[in-house]
Amino acid sequence: MQIASGTIVGGKVVVEGLSLPEGTIVTVLARGDEVAVRLPPQQEAELIDALDEADCEEGISADELFTRLRRFG
């Protein structure tokens, strides 16, 4: 797994300094309330369960992760 920050350009995510093979499946988390994400109820429940599980793991919070990522651009 890799973590990278990108920018939307022409409706596509552009990530500087990261080369991924064509067809790579990625997950994008957007900061802010600009775009709403709508999931079917079952997927939303799975996401909430996964976030709750992640909160129980040792590591850093999402806020801390985004703070660290900001250092790179």
C-alpha positions, 0 to 999 in steps of 0.5 A: 500500500502507498499513500500519496496526495494529489490534485484534481485536474480536468476531473482526474486525480493527478499525483506528482512523484508517484507512478502506478501501472495502468489499471491500478485500483486506488481509493481516494479520501477527500478532505472537506465537505465539497463532495458528498459520497453516497454508499448503499447501506451495507457498504456504509455499515462496512466502512463504519465498522472498518473505521471503528476497527482502525480506531482501535489499532495502534497508529495515528489518527486521520487528522495526524495523517493529513497533517503529515501528508501536508508536509509533502505538498 
